Protein backbone atom coordinates (compact mmCIF):
# COMPACT_ATOMS: atom_id res chain seq x y z
CA UNK A 1 0.00 0.00 0.00
CA UNK A 2 1.39 3.42 -0.92
CA UNK A 3 2.23 5.93 1.76
CA UNK A 4 -0.27 8.40 0.26
CA UNK A 5 -3.04 5.80 0.39
CA UNK A 6 -2.23 4.93 4.01
CA UNK A 7 -2.24 8.59 5.01
CA UNK A 8 -5.54 9.18 3.18
CA UNK A 9 -7.22 6.18 4.79
CA UNK A 10 -6.21 7.44 8.23
CA UNK A 11 -7.41 10.94 7.33
CA UNK A 12 -10.79 9.56 6.21
CA UNK A 13 -11.09 7.58 9.42
CA UNK A 14 -10.24 10.64 11.52
CA UNK A 15 -12.78 12.73 9.62
CA UNK A 16 -15.49 10.12 10.16
CA UNK A 17 -14.86 10.26 13.92
CA UNK A 18 -14.62 14.06 14.18
CA UNK A 19 -16.99 15.72 16.67
CA UNK A 20 -15.53 19.26 16.69
CA UNK A 21 -18.66 20.95 15.32
CA UNK A 22 -21.60 20.39 17.70
CA UNK A 23 -24.25 21.15 15.07
CA UNK A 24 -22.77 18.58 12.67
CA UNK A 25 -21.40 15.95 15.05
CA UNK A 26 -24.03 13.39 14.02
CA UNK A 27 -23.56 13.97 10.27
CA UNK A 28 -21.20 11.97 8.06
CA UNK A 29 -17.96 13.53 6.87
CA UNK A 30 -17.73 13.35 3.09
CA UNK A 31 -14.17 12.13 2.65
CA UNK A 32 -13.52 8.73 1.08
CA UNK A 33 -12.30 7.07 -2.08
CA UNK A 34 -15.47 8.45 -3.70
CA UNK A 35 -13.85 11.92 -3.67
CA UNK A 36 -11.59 10.95 -6.57
CA UNK A 37 -7.96 10.17 -7.20
CA UNK A 38 -5.49 10.67 -4.37
CA UNK A 39 -2.73 10.59 -6.99
CA UNK A 40 -3.67 13.83 -8.73
CA UNK A 41 -2.42 17.37 -8.46
CA UNK A 42 -5.82 18.79 -9.49
CA UNK A 43 -8.05 19.33 -6.45
CA UNK A 44 -11.38 21.15 -6.40
CA UNK A 45 -12.52 22.52 -3.04
CA UNK A 46 -16.19 23.46 -2.68
CA UNK A 47 -17.83 25.15 0.30
CA UNK A 48 -19.71 22.25 1.93
CA UNK A 49 -21.62 19.11 0.96
CA UNK A 50 -25.15 19.80 -0.22
CA UNK A 51 -28.11 18.02 1.35
CA UNK A 52 -29.37 16.74 -2.04
CA UNK A 53 -25.87 16.08 -3.38
CA UNK A 54 -22.89 14.85 -1.39
CA UNK A 55 -24.82 14.40 1.87
CA UNK A 56 -27.07 11.96 0.06
CA UNK A 57 -24.59 10.31 -2.35
CA UNK A 58 -21.32 10.53 -0.42
CA UNK A 59 -19.71 12.04 -3.53
CA UNK A 60 -18.84 15.76 -3.57
CA UNK A 61 -20.56 17.76 -6.34
CA UNK A 62 -22.73 14.82 -7.35
CA UNK A 63 -26.43 14.11 -7.39
CA UNK A 64 -27.84 17.64 -7.38
CA UNK A 65 -27.96 20.69 -9.67
CA UNK A 66 -24.47 21.84 -8.61
CA UNK A 67 -23.18 18.36 -9.36
CA UNK A 68 -24.79 18.38 -12.80
CA UNK A 69 -23.16 21.74 -13.55
CA UNK A 70 -19.82 20.47 -12.28
CA UNK A 71 -20.05 17.41 -14.54
CA UNK A 72 -20.74 19.71 -17.51
CA UNK A 73 -17.68 21.77 -16.61
CA UNK A 74 -15.50 18.67 -16.35
CA UNK A 75 -16.75 17.34 -19.68
CA UNK A 76 -16.19 20.73 -21.31
CA UNK A 77 -12.51 20.77 -20.32
CA UNK A 78 -12.00 17.06 -21.01
CA UNK A 79 -11.61 15.83 -17.43
CA UNK A 80 -13.07 12.79 -15.74
CA UNK A 81 -13.77 12.30 -12.04
CA UNK A 82 -11.00 9.73 -11.82
CA UNK A 83 -8.53 12.44 -12.97
CA UNK A 84 -9.29 14.82 -10.09
CA UNK A 85 -10.03 15.01 -6.38
CA UNK A 86 -13.06 16.90 -5.07
CA UNK A 87 -13.56 17.90 -1.45
CA UNK A 88 -15.12 20.64 0.65
CA UNK A 89 -13.89 23.32 3.03
CA UNK A 90 -16.30 21.75 5.54
CA UNK A 91 -16.67 17.98 5.28
CA UNK A 92 -20.15 17.70 6.81
CA UNK A 93 -23.34 19.35 5.59
CA UNK A 94 -24.21 22.41 7.69
CA UNK A 95 -27.96 22.70 8.01
CA UNK A 96 -30.40 25.21 9.44
CA UNK A 97 -34.06 24.22 9.70
CA UNK A 98 -33.38 21.33 7.29
CA UNK A 99 -31.84 23.55 4.61
CA UNK A 100 -28.23 24.08 3.58
CA UNK A 101 -26.52 26.99 5.28
CA UNK A 102 -23.11 28.58 4.94
CA UNK A 103 -20.52 27.06 7.23
CA UNK A 104 -19.23 29.31 9.99
CA UNK A 105 -15.60 30.44 10.15
CA UNK A 106 -15.17 28.15 13.18
CA UNK A 107 -16.51 25.14 11.25
CA UNK A 108 -14.18 25.87 8.35
CA UNK A 109 -11.31 26.22 10.81
CA UNK A 110 -12.19 22.87 12.37
CA UNK A 111 -11.87 21.16 8.97
CA UNK A 112 -8.68 22.93 7.92
CA UNK A 113 -6.47 20.15 9.26
CA UNK A 114 -8.11 17.69 6.84
CA UNK A 115 -7.37 19.97 3.89
CA UNK A 116 -3.75 20.60 4.87
CA UNK A 117 -2.93 16.92 4.46
CA UNK A 118 -4.50 16.69 1.02
N, C-alpha and C positions, 0 to 999 in steps of 0.2 A: 504494500500500500504506500502511495506517495506521501511525503511529508505534508504537502498541501491538502491532500484529501483527509489525512488524520486531523490536521488542525481544523479544517472545515467541519468535520463530523463533531469534534468537541465543541466548536462554536455553536453549531446547531443545537446540540444537547443543552448547552448553557442557556441559549436563548429560550428553549422550550421550558426551562425551569425558572426563568426570570420572574420575579415578583416585585420589581422596583416601582412600577406604576400601579397604585392601588385601584384605579378605575379600569385597568386592563389586565389585572393579575389573573383573571379566570379565562382570558382569551388566548388563543394559540398564536405563537410567534410564527410569522411566515418566513422561514429560513430553512431550506432543505435542498436536496438535489433538484427539486422542481424549479428552483430559481434560475438554473442554467448551468453553463460550463464554469467550473472553478479554475479552468486552465486558459482563461481569456484575459485580455487586457482591456476589453470593452465592457464597462459596467454602467448600467443605468440605475439611477437612484431616484425613486419617486417619493412623494410625501409620506403616505401611509397606505396600508391595504384598504381597499374599498369593501363595503359590506356585501355587495353583489358580485364582486370580483374575487380578489385574493382571499378574503375572509371565507368565502364559500368554496373556492377551488383549491386553495393552497398554493396558487401560482400567481406571482405578482403580475399586474397588468394583464389579466386574463379573465374572461367570463362576463365582462360588463362592457359598457360603451367605451370607456377609456381603454380597455384591453383591445377592443376591436380597432380603435384608432391607432393604437400602438402597433398592432399587427400590420395595418396598412402602411405605417411608416417603415417598419422593418422590411416589408416586401418591396417598397419603393426604392430603398437603398440597397437591396440585394442581400439582406441579412436574414439568418434563421435563428430561432431561439437557442439552438444548440451552439451558436457562435458567440453568444453574449451571456452576461449575468445580469439579472434584474433583482433589485432589492428596494427597500424603503428606508427612509430616515427613521421611521418608527416601525418596528416589526409587527406590532399588534394593531388592530383596527380601533381607533378612538371613536367612541360613540357618545352621542348626547340624545336622549329621548328616542333611541333606536335608529338615529340617523348618523351618517358620517359627520365628524367634526374635525377641525384642524387640531393637530397635536400641539400641546403646549411646549414651550421652550424646555421645561424640565423633562418632559417625556422624550423629546429629541435628545437631550443631554444624556438621559439614561440609556439610550440605544447607541450612543456614539461609539462605545467600546466595541460593539459588534461590527461597525463599519470600518473602524481602524484596522482590523485584522484582514478585512477583505482587500 
